[in-house]
């Protein structure tokens, strides 16, 4: 993205995020999947044909994230998608809850050329994990992570690059030092800690998003808290001892609104997000297939038509102004605390 972006459509993106499925085998409390219905009523999967059309239309692609609201390993074409992108020199990876990451599936993914893999673990204790994720499966995930590390070692591969991802909330943040220890024990080099992605403050308090809006309001760590800071400091100290690369978010008050002409986010200039049914949205942080839809991809050339469309230009223009699109205002990335 140029230092001072303009409203005009930039060159086609070099990275893109594709929701390969909206289906999931968990019902996490911070995710819209838990609140169906009425939010996100349809849980389908992207076809390999749609995936191939999008990738072929963007020859400049360098990175593809196969990730949306669902669990990517539920798409039966996932390994083929990884192989197709990797064969074109594209770095491809995804987040997973790890339940389906069996040794056999791990070996298939490594052979297909997956570049990076993030496994979500939101608690160091079984009861915390079960409360947040809706199922008592933490030990299964731990076994699968360890088996993937073993597969890589057996095959002599340095890819995929592995990370554990932890969504920090009031419910679980005090378990972070123990999760750092677990990450090291599993043989994973990196632990990425994230804040909740969105507060849904742009939605109707009594509408479809009311339940998740209430949950995020009660669980967010944005406001700066001595206990949170002390826990993060302890986690840093443990990480240094056990050799884990710990990535922590900000937990202080979010920064002031951006000045006009200085966007808080570069997504609409550098990347895009496609739902499983090929609707184009500015980013994954929109969190909801009914929000900020900028167009749909139909056939070859479909993405570029949307990328250079009036709705996209209008969205970019709003993001450059001092009053960003409503959907951006509650976003942790825009606010600088993700």
VOPAZA-723558 format. One record per residue (C-alpha): x, y, z. Coordinates in steps of 0.02 Angstrom, whole numbers, plus 50000, padded with zeros to 5 digits. Example, Ala and Ser with C-alpha at 12.3 -4.5 7.8 and 13.67 -1.06 7.14 Angstrom:
residues 2
506154977550390 506844994750357 
//
This chain:
residues 338
500005000050000 500715017249958 501135028950103 499615039450063 498305028749978 497015035949861 495205031749828 495595024649656 495735005849648 497524999949675 498344985649579 497594968549605 498004961449776 499494950249809 498594941649951 496814936149979 495774927050109 494524913850054 493194906450167 493304888450107 491854883650220 490624891850338 490284875250426 491104871550593 491204857350718 491334868950869 490224882650940 491444895151016 490694909051122 491624923051031 491154916850856 489614920150751 489454901550714 488784899150891 487364911250860 486544902650709 485134905950683 484834920250654 486614926050614 487424918150460 486014906250419 486904896850279 488404885550315 489074880150146 490784876850071 491764884549927 491924873349776 493614869249703 493034877249540 492674893949625 494344893049716 495274889649555 494384903649462 494864916449594 496674910649603 496854910249414 496134927749401 497484934649516 499174929649441 500084941549559 499534931849714 500904928249839 499874922849990 498184914450012 497324911650179 496014897750173 495014904150320 493314910950364 492024907950499 492084889050477 493354875250506 494384873450346 494704854850371 492844851650343 493034856150159 493424839750067 494424849249936 495574858050059 497124847650022 496844849849835 496674868649860 498314869149957 499174858949823 498494869949682 499064886149763 500734879349821 501144872849646 500994890849586 502244897149713 500894904549825 501134903650013 499554895650080 498964892150256 497494892850375 496874892950554 496114877050624 495344871250786 496394855550766 495024842550797 495204834950624 497094836950613 497434818250619 499174811350580 498534805950408 497804823050370 499384831350435 500454820950317 499324825250169 499444843850208 501334843550228 501504834250063 500324846749978 501464861150028 500504870550163 501624885050217 500904889650386 499634883050509 498864891250662 497984880250790 496734888650906 496844884251091 495914896151206 496324888851375 497644879551474 496324870251574 495074857851503 493594866151587 494034883351519 494294876451344 492634867051352 491704882551412 492384893651274 492394880951132 490804871351177 491634854151183 492884845751299 494184842151163 495764850551225 496724834351250 496264828551075 496914844851002 498524843251102 498814825651034 498494831450856 499694846050872 501054834750941 500754822250800 500924835950668 502594841050744 503114822750737 502574821150555 503624836350507 505144829150596 504924811950518 504794819350344 506214831650375 505114846650331 505204864250402 503454868450338 502134871850390 502694885150512 501654881750667 500854893550792 499614891650933 498304905450933 497484911051095 496024923351099 496254932951261 494684936351362 494214939751543 493744921351553 495464914351509 496884927051509 497574921451677 497964904351600 499174911851473 500804907751565 500284889451575 499834889351390 501584896051351 502274880751441 501104869251345 501604877151180 503424873151217 502994855451272 502064852251108 503584857751009 502734873150934 503874888450918 502594902550921 501094907851026 500034921850955 498864930651075 497414940551002 496054951551070 494254948751020 494104953550837 492574964950844 491414972650973 489914973950853 489554991450918 488904996150745 487454983750759 485714985450834 485854981251021 484204971751006 484524964250835 485304948350766 487004952150841 486384956051017 487044940151099 488814940951030 488854959651060 488464956751244 489774943051258 491174953351181 490714968151291 490884957551448 492504949051394 493564962251305 495264967151376 495414983651285 495304995151434 496984991551517 497004982051681 498414979351806 498054960751824 498064958551636 499714967851620 500484957651762 499904941451682 500614946551514 502274950851599 502304933651681 501924925451513 503374935051434 504554928951570 503994910851548 504164912251359 505954918051377 506364903351488 505554889851379 506024897551212 504304901851142 504064916751027 502614925351116 501624938351017 500534949251129 499214962251081 498924979351156 497744980051305 497774998651339 496465011151285 496305011151095 497145025551003 496255041350950 495325041250784 496445042450632 496725059150547 495905061750379 496915053750240 497735041250358 496765024950357 496765014050512 496814998850400 497564994550232 496514979350187 495464987550049 497074992349957 498074976349981 496904961650005 495094955650007 493984942550085 492814930749992 491444920950077 491154902750033 489814908049908 490984920949826 490334937049903 491734949849917 491984959250080 493384971250128 494104959550260 493804944850376 493534956550524 491834961550456 491214945650543 489554942350458 489044938150280 487674951450282 488874965950320 489874976650197 489614965550045 490454974549899 489974962549759 489994944449702 491224934749595 490414926249446 491584917849323 493284923149256 493674941449284 492334942849417 493484947949557 494284962249463 492574969249417 492134970049601 493874976549651 493664991349533 491814994349567 490975009849638 490525001449804 492364997149834 492915014849790 491605021949908 492185010550048 494005015850022 493485034150020 492565032350185 494055023650264 495175038050212 494035050650295 493895054950478 492235045550487 492595027450438 491275014850384 490215009850532 490754991650518 492574996950546 492295006850705 492174991950821 493594982350738 495104978150847 496274979650698 495644996950652 495765002350834 497554995850845 497254982850982 497094966350888 
//
